[in-house]
Amino acid sequence: MGARARDAGIARLYTLGALSASAADAYGADARHFDTHEALAAALRADLVSGVRVLVKGSRGSAMDRIVAALLDGHPHAA
């Protein structure tokens, strides 16, 4: 998945959890891997600027809705 994302022109890849570490490795230098939802959310909040688009992808079991909620918190017009 990491190499495909890079080859598709995705500017950065953020991954979460042990099962996605290899995707970050395959993507290369502009990938960041995290072990906790809190660390990932903090990094995304710090890196996001106006006009940036974010795709949050994960199974229900990965609870990526927590990342979406963290990104939307305090930003009522974001969607």
Sequence and secondary structure as in RCSB ss.txt:
>XXXX:A:sequence
MGARARDAGIARLYTLGALSASAADAYGADARHFDTHEALAAALRADLVSGVRVLVKGSRGSAMDRIVAALLDGH
PHAA
>XXXX:A:secstr
 HHHHHHTT S EEEESGGGHHHHHHH TTEEEESSHHHHHHHHHHH  TT        GGGTTHHHHHHHHTT 
TT  
